[in-house]
């Protein structure tokens, strides 16, 4: 039954992901492709939409994928599944946090999780870049460079670096998303 499968899959994603939405991308990608719910291209489009719509990324992804597979009930169950583990864990931690942080084991656990989260986020970013811009999805595929995508990526990186150097602050993510959307419309056509 698709509803139970959506709930359990996103419950597993919510329970075993660290680092927030970006840390979940690799696990979401693996599960969604494994179940055949979306193609690689559809998933990348959904990531872009989830990233540019208001709200937490992981919740948006769960809602969109659940809706695509099971309508309103599917979106509700996928969203509940991805949120439930964090909600329960945060409730437990909030009641115990003062006592837990004084133990070396807890500090060691948190210190060990950080590099893993960074690695997952970096691996996902590289995978998305290679898949989107280079058109290379799996071993044996030929490279089909998307020059328009590469140009947009280069412009966004240049604008971000220039903003940081000239104004001594990071560019607004909202403005960068809007700017990249405008670039996409200009280069790919409306």
N, C-alpha and C positions, 0 to 999 in steps of 0.2 A: 504494500500500500504506500503510495507516494507521500502521503501526509506524515506517516510515521517515519519514513525514510528521511524526509526533509528535516523533521524535528531532531531525530537522532544524529544525523550527519552534522547539523549545525550545533547541536549540544556538544558533540565531540570536538568540533572546531573551537567552540567557546571554552571548553574545559582544558584543552591542550595547547592553546596559543598564548604566548607571552609577548608583551610589547605593544598591545593595542591593535588597531586595525591594520597597520602596515605589517606587523608581525604575523597577522593572520592571512595575508595575501597568498603566501606560498601554500598553506594548508587548504585554503578555499580553492585555489587553482587545482591542486591535486585531486581533491574530492569531487569538484564539479566536473572536471574532465573525465575522471574515473567513472562517474555515474552516467556520463554522456549527456548531462543536462544542457551544456553549452559547448560550442566549438571554441577553439583558442581565440579566434577573432571576436566572437560574441563576448567572451569573457573579458578581453581587453577593452572592448567598448563599454561593457558594464562597469569595469573598474574606473574608466574615465568619467562615466555618468555619476557613479557613486562618489567619486572624489569631488565632483563639481556641484553636487547637490547639498543642501544644508543637512546637518546631522552627522553623527559618527559614521565613519566609513564602513565598519564591519556590519553595523545594523542596516545601512543602506544596501550593502551587498546581499545580506541575508534576505531582506525584504524583496529586492528585485528578483533574485534567483527563485525564491519561494513563490513569488507571484507568477513568474514565467512558467513554473512547473505545476503549481497547484492553485492558482488564482488567489483570492483573498485569504482563504483558510491556509493555503500553503505559505503565503507571505507571513501571516501571523505566527504560524508554528515555527518557521525557520527563524524568525526574529526572536521569538521566545527562547528557542533552543540556543541561539548564540549569546543571548543576554543572561540567561539563568545562571550559568556557572560563575560568571563574574559577580553577579548580584549576591549570590550566596557567599562566595569567597570574601568579598568586600565587607559584608555584614559580619562575618566571623573575624576578619582581620581588624576591623574597626573596634570591635569589642576587646580585642587582645593586643593591639599594636604596641602599647606602651610596655607591656611585659615581654613581648617577643623580641623587640629590637635590642635588648640587652644581652641576648644570647649570640655567641660567636657563630654558631651553626646557621642561624637565620641570616646573619650578615654575609656569611660565606655563600649561602644559597643564592641570595640576591646578587652578589658579586659574580657568581658563576652564570647566572641567567643573562646578565647584560651582554656579554660578548655573543651569546647565542642569538639574541634578538637582533643585534646589529648584523650578524652574519645572515640571518634569514631575510632581513630587509634588503641588504646589499645583493644577495643572490636573486631575490625577486626582481629588484631593479635591473640587474644585468640581464636576466631572462626576458623581462618585458622589453628592454631596449633591443636586444638581439632579435626577438620575435617581431617587434613592431617596425623598427627602422631597417634592420637587415633582412627581414623576411625569412629568418632561419628558425624553424620551429622544432625540428628534430634532426638527429644524426642522419646524414644522407641527403638532406635537402640542399638545394643549391641556394646560394646567396642571391637575393633579389633586393638590392638596396632601394629603399624608398627615399629618394633624394629630397622630396618635399618634407617628409618627416625629419630627415637629418637637418635640413635648413631650419625648420621650426625649433628643433632641439638646440642647435647652435645659437640661434637668436635668443632663445630663452636663457640659456647659460650666460651669454654675453651681457644681456640686460641685467641679470641677477648679479653678476660680478661687478658690472659698472655701477649699479646702485649701491652695492656694498662699499666699493672703493670711493665713489664720489660723495655719497651721503652718509657714509659710516653706519649704515643700518641695512638690515635685510629687507628685500622687497616684500610688499604685501602679497601673501598667497592668493588672495581674491583677485587682485589686479593681474597677477601672473596668469591665473587661470583664464580670466577674461581676455588678456592679451594673446594667449596661445589659441583661444577659440577664434579670435579675429584673424590671426595668422592662418589657422586651419581653413576658415571660410575663404580667405583670399587665395591661398595656394591650391586648395582642393575644389574650390567653387562652392557656391551656396546651394 
